[in-house]
Amino acid sequence: MKIFDRLFNKDSRSRLSQKSRQNEREAVADLLLYGVYGTDELKLREEVVLKADSPAFGWESGIEFNYYRHAAINRIHEMVTKDDGQVVFLTSIAERLQSSEMASQALELLNALFTTDDGKPARESDFYRKTRTFLLPEKPRSR
């Protein structure tokens, strides 16, 4: 998918690619791939076009992104067959996204790239709401 090649380009020099760590990039890739392959609720928007100034995360792994993507898809297929697979998956994503800025960026991108099956924004899906609670948990208010 070309959209993933654009987002996870090893030659990216964007501010986001310079600020993010490889484990965060992998977490974002996993989350978006889960949106494609792990939920019946979301579908990739066919009309998605990334603007030239949209964030690119870069890729600094010893393996090419395409190899990583195929391995991630296999992990996602395994996760969806387990009762607690989605919780385990989202916990892993939350642990790897170490800053709220990266978590917010991942959620923003998830919403931009996906719609629900009935055409609503992804943020209206159960998966998005659940992901948000894992990535940006509400802090208890102090009295």
Backbone bond lengths (Angstrom), bond angles and torsions (degrees), N, CA, C in turn:
res aa  C-N    CA-C-N  psi(-1)  N-CA   C-N-CA  omega(-1)  CA-C   N-CA-C  phi
1 M - - - 1.444 - - 1.524 109.03 -
2 K 1.275 114.85 124.66 1.462 119.88 -175.58 1.522 113.30 -63.28
3 I 1.321 116.73 -30.93 1.456 119.19 -178.77 1.526 111.12 -62.20
4 F 1.323 116.38 -37.61 1.458 120.28 178.66 1.522 110.72 -71.51
5 D 1.313 116.33 -36.46 1.471 119.60 176.61 1.523 110.67 -61.96
6 R 1.312 117.05 -36.47 1.470 121.16 178.74 1.530 111.16 -69.90
7 L 1.327 116.24 -42.51 1.458 120.59 -177.02 1.522 113.23 -71.49
8 F 1.332 116.07 -34.10 1.460 120.23 -173.71 1.521 110.76 -119.13
9 N 1.313 114.59 52.90 1.459 122.58 -179.00 1.525 109.26 -87.37
10 K 1.311 116.77 126.82 1.471 119.83 -178.26 1.523 112.77 -65.53
11 D 1.319 117.78 -17.88 1.460 121.17 -179.05 1.527 113.43 -93.28
12 S 1.328 116.67 4.45 1.458 120.09 -178.26 1.524 111.20 -65.12
13 R 1.309 114.62 138.51 1.465 120.84 177.34 1.529 110.29 -123.01
14 S 1.308 116.71 25.41 1.462 120.10 -178.36 1.526 110.49 -69.51
15 R 1.316 115.50 162.34 1.460 121.53 177.38 1.521 109.89 -59.04
16 L 1.307 116.19 -40.54 1.458 120.67 -178.87 1.525 111.18 -65.86
17 S 1.313 117.40 -39.62 1.460 119.09 179.79 1.527 111.10 -67.62
18 Q 1.306 116.50 -30.02 1.469 119.97 179.18 1.527 111.72 -77.76
19 K 1.329 117.18 -28.01 1.467 120.95 -178.71 1.525 112.76 -86.69
20 S 1.319 117.68 -26.35 1.459 120.04 -173.03 1.528 111.89 -89.60
21 R 1.313 114.73 153.26 1.466 121.58 176.03 1.525 108.63 -95.50
22 Q 1.307 116.22 160.45 1.455 120.10 -177.93 1.532 111.85 -60.79
23 N 1.329 118.50 -39.21 1.468 119.06 179.96 1.534 111.24 -64.87
24 E 1.344 117.42 -29.58 1.464 120.49 175.59 1.526 110.42 -71.72
25 R 1.317 116.74 -40.94 1.473 119.95 177.17 1.527 110.48 -59.81
26 E 1.327 115.17 -43.26 1.462 119.71 179.63 1.525 110.72 -64.51
27 A 1.320 117.60 -37.85 1.463 120.94 178.27 1.528 110.91 -63.61
28 V 1.330 117.05 -42.96 1.467 120.64 178.34 1.534 109.80 -64.55
29 A 1.321 116.82 -44.32 1.472 120.67 178.21 1.525 109.92 -59.26
30 D 1.334 116.70 -45.75 1.465 120.29 179.84 1.523 111.31 -60.56
31 L 1.328 116.54 -43.58 1.463 120.36 -179.34 1.526 111.20 -61.58
32 L 1.321 116.68 -46.00 1.469 119.79 -179.03 1.525 111.21 -67.92
33 L 1.323 116.49 -38.91 1.465 119.62 177.27 1.525 111.05 -65.75
34 Y 1.323 116.69 -34.74 1.455 119.87 175.70 1.540 109.52 -63.55
35 G 1.317 115.95 -38.07 1.459 119.52 176.46 1.516 112.24 -58.92
36 V 1.332 116.74 -34.75 1.465 121.53 179.87 1.529 111.18 -79.82
37 Y 1.330 116.72 -46.84 1.457 120.51 -167.73 1.525 114.97 -109.54
38 G 1.319 118.79 -10.84 1.450 119.41 -171.79 1.508 116.52 -110.72
39 T 1.313 117.48 -7.16 1.459 118.75 -178.36 1.519 109.89 -135.00
40 D 1.318 114.72 140.96 1.460 119.51 175.46 1.517 110.99 -83.55
41 E 1.317 115.28 -9.73 1.455 121.71 -175.26 1.523 113.43 -76.59
42 L 1.341 116.35 -34.31 1.457 120.99 -173.18 1.515 111.38 -109.49
43 K 1.316 114.76 150.45 1.464 119.81 172.73 1.523 108.17 -138.80
44 L 1.311 115.38 145.84 1.454 121.14 -179.49 1.518 108.52 -67.49
45 R 1.308 115.58 131.44 1.469 119.66 178.36 1.515 108.66 -68.60
46 E 1.295 116.25 127.83 1.460 119.55 -178.60 1.523 111.87 -70.95
47 E 1.317 116.93 -26.39 1.456 119.74 -175.20 1.524 112.93 -92.24
48 V 1.327 117.26 9.50 1.462 120.01 -177.24 1.521 110.47 -64.21
49 V 1.305 114.61 123.99 1.458 121.20 174.08 1.517 105.85 -131.96
50 L 1.298 116.36 122.58 1.457 119.03 178.57 1.512 109.37 -83.21
51 K 1.301 115.28 133.59 1.456 120.22 176.59 1.524 109.21 -70.58
52 A 1.283 116.12 158.96 1.462 120.55 -179.99 1.517 111.71 -59.41
53 D 1.332 117.47 -30.60 1.458 119.79 -178.17 1.530 113.33 -93.73
54 S 1.343 117.49 5.69 1.453 117.86 178.64 1.518 110.30 -71.68
55 P 1.327 115.79 155.63 1.459 119.09 -171.98 1.518 112.64 -65.09
56 A 1.297 115.10 139.83 1.461 121.70 170.72 1.520 105.04 -120.52
57 F 1.308 116.09 133.13 1.454 120.78 -174.07 1.521 112.68 -86.02
58 G 1.310 117.09 -19.42 1.450 119.63 -176.29 1.525 110.52 77.31
59 W 1.316 115.55 178.21 1.468 120.95 179.64 1.513 107.88 -157.69
60 E 1.317 117.34 120.43 1.455 121.25 -176.84 1.518 112.93 -125.36
61 S 1.294 117.06 23.45 1.460 121.18 -178.35 1.529 110.10 -79.94
62 G 1.318 115.38 161.56 1.455 120.48 175.22 1.519 112.40 -74.10
63 I 1.341 116.15 -11.46 1.464 119.46 176.94 1.520 109.34 -113.34
64 E 1.306 115.78 149.42 1.465 120.99 178.53 1.525 110.18 -65.06
65 F 1.325 115.95 152.08 1.456 119.95 -178.50 1.523 112.12 -59.94
66 N 1.316 118.36 -38.96 1.471 120.16 -178.95 1.520 111.87 -59.86
67 Y 1.317 118.27 -38.46 1.464 121.08 176.66 1.526 109.90 -67.15
68 Y 1.320 115.60 -43.72 1.460 119.95 178.46 1.528 109.83 -60.19
69 R 1.307 116.96 -44.75 1.463 121.62 -178.33 1.522 111.52 -57.94
70 H 1.322 117.02 -45.04 1.471 120.03 -179.57 1.530 111.51 -64.61
71 A 1.333 117.06 -40.78 1.465 120.55 177.30 1.532 110.37 -65.25
72 A 1.327 116.62 -39.92 1.468 121.09 179.57 1.525 110.76 -64.69
73 I 1.303 117.23 -40.66 1.470 120.96 178.95 1.528 109.70 -62.01
74 N 1.317 117.04 -41.34 1.469 120.06 177.06 1.525 111.20 -62.15
75 R 1.338 117.31 -42.44 1.466 120.67 177.60 1.523 111.03 -62.84
76 I 1.315 116.46 -39.50 1.471 121.03 179.88 1.523 110.13 -64.64
77 H 1.320 117.44 -43.81 1.468 120.36 178.50 1.527 110.94 -60.42
78 E 1.327 117.60 -37.12 1.465 121.05 175.82 1.526 110.85 -66.79
79 M 1.330 116.85 -41.69 1.463 121.42 -177.74 1.522 112.30 -62.15
80 V 1.316 116.48 -41.82 1.466 118.68 -174.48 1.524 112.40 -69.54
81 T 1.331 117.68 -15.72 1.462 119.74 178.58 1.520 112.51 -86.26
82 K 1.322 117.72 -9.53 1.468 121.47 -178.45 1.524 110.07 -97.97
83 D 1.318 115.53 145.32 1.468 120.27 -179.50 1.518 112.57 -59.27
84 D 1.316 116.76 -41.56 1.458 120.65 -178.75 1.527 112.35 -101.14
85 G 1.312 116.84 15.61 1.462 121.74 -174.83 1.515 114.49 -57.39
86 Q 1.321 117.48 -44.19 1.465 119.87 -178.18 1.526 111.41 -67.06
87 V 1.315 117.63 -39.01 1.459 121.14 178.61 1.533 109.68 -65.84
88 V 1.318 117.24 -45.27 1.466 121.32 178.01 1.525 109.76 -60.29
89 F 1.312 116.04 -44.09 1.465 121.42 -179.84 1.527 111.18 -61.83
90 L 1.318 117.89 -50.82 1.464 121.43 -177.61 1.526 111.84 -67.11
91 T 1.306 117.50 -32.56 1.463 120.61 174.88 1.521 109.85 -62.89
92 S 1.316 116.33 -43.15 1.466 121.47 178.22 1.527 111.25 -62.12
93 I 1.316 116.86 -42.72 1.466 121.27 178.98 1.536 109.28 -62.22
94 A 1.315 116.68 -47.98 1.473 121.23 -178.23 1.529 111.31 -61.32
95 E 1.314 117.54 -38.26 1.467 120.66 179.63 1.528 112.02 -67.27
96 R 1.319 116.62 -32.29 1.464 120.03 -177.62 1.519 113.35 -85.98
97 L 1.326 118.20 -25.50 1.467 120.93 176.65 1.520 107.27 -86.08
98 Q 1.299 115.69 96.16 1.453 120.98 -168.09 1.519 114.60 -83.42
99 S 1.312 118.40 -15.09 1.460 119.81 179.01 1.524 109.94 -120.76
100 S 1.320 114.83 150.11 1.464 118.24 177.84 1.529 110.40 -66.54
101 E 1.339 117.19 -26.65 1.469 120.02 177.35 1.532 110.54 -64.00
102 M 1.323 116.65 -44.31 1.466 119.70 179.16 1.526 110.73 -68.57
103 A 1.327 117.12 -38.81 1.461 120.57 178.14 1.528 110.12 -62.89
104 S 1.324 116.69 -44.16 1.472 121.01 178.02 1.518 111.10 -63.07
105 Q 1.326 116.72 -41.27 1.468 121.29 179.39 1.532 110.35 -63.21
106 A 1.327 116.46 -41.11 1.467 120.93 178.83 1.527 110.62 -63.47
107 L 1.320 117.17 -43.48 1.464 120.71 178.98 1.522 111.57 -66.22
108 E 1.319 116.32 -40.02 1.461 120.87 178.23 1.539 110.69 -61.70
109 L 1.316 115.11 -43.24 1.456 120.08 179.83 1.525 111.26 -68.71
110 L 1.320 116.96 -40.33 1.460 120.94 176.52 1.526 109.93 -57.04
111 N 1.314 116.35 -44.58 1.458 120.30 179.16 1.532 111.83 -67.92
112 A 1.323 117.05 -38.73 1.469 120.31 -178.24 1.526 112.21 -69.17
113 L 1.323 116.87 -34.01 1.462 119.84 -174.30 1.517 114.62 -88.11
114 F 1.335 116.56 -18.97 1.458 119.15 -172.19 1.515 112.70 -125.48
115 T 1.319 114.00 153.94 1.459 121.91 169.31 1.521 106.36 -127.08
116 T 1.331 116.19 166.08 1.457 119.89 172.50 1.523 107.24 -79.48
117 D 1.311 115.69 171.02 1.466 119.28 -179.33 1.523 112.66 -61.35
118 D 1.330 117.35 -25.71 1.462 118.99 179.46 1.530 112.45 -95.19
119 G 1.351 116.79 14.34 1.458 120.96 173.29 1.509 116.05 87.62
120 K 1.317 117.70 2.57 1.469 120.55 178.67 1.523 109.60 -79.65
121 P 1.325 117.33 159.28 1.463 119.56 177.25 1.529 110.64 -58.66
122 A 1.313 116.13 150.47 1.462 121.08 -179.21 1.519 111.80 -57.77
123 R 1.347 117.72 -31.15 1.465 119.77 -177.38 1.521 112.62 -62.15
124 E 1.336 117.30 -13.20 1.456 120.32 177.76 1.531 112.06 -90.76
125 S 1.324 117.30 0.04 1.462 120.27 -178.80 1.524 111.12 -86.38
126 D 1.314 115.67 155.29 1.467 120.46 175.63 1.521 110.51 -62.20
127 F 1.328 117.26 -39.13 1.460 120.71 -179.17 1.527 110.85 -61.61
128 Y 1.319 117.48 -43.67 1.464 120.85 179.50 1.531 110.50 -62.87
129 R 1.328 116.67 -46.68 1.464 120.19 -179.60 1.530 110.91 -61.06
130 K 1.312 116.65 -42.99 1.455 120.26 178.69 1.527 110.35 -64.65
131 T 1.328 117.05 -42.67 1.461 121.49 178.80 1.519 110.09 -60.71
132 R 1.311 116.53 -43.16 1.463 120.85 179.79 1.528 111.48 -60.16
133 T 1.324 117.64 -41.03 1.462 119.47 -179.95 1.530 111.31 -66.35
134 F 1.318 117.39 -30.32 1.459 120.00 177.14 1.532 111.57 -76.39
135 L 1.327 116.55 -40.78 1.462 120.09 -173.73 1.523 113.37 -83.30
136 L 1.307 116.79 -35.97 1.471 121.13 -178.24 1.523 109.48 -130.21
137 P 1.332 116.38 69.30 1.472 118.29 -178.15 1.522 110.90 -64.54
138 E 1.300 114.75 143.93 1.474 120.17 177.56 1.518 108.50 -69.61
139 K 1.297 115.64 134.32 1.462 120.36 177.41 1.527 107.81 -87.23
140 P 1.339 116.04 141.02 1.474 117.84 178.08 1.523 110.48 -62.44
141 R 1.290 115.17 139.74 1.465 120.01 179.26 1.529 109.28 -78.73
142 S 1.296 114.92 136.99 1.474 118.44 177.82 1.526 109.36 -85.80
143 R 1.287 114.72 150.27 1.476 119.02 -178.16 1.484 110.75 -99.55
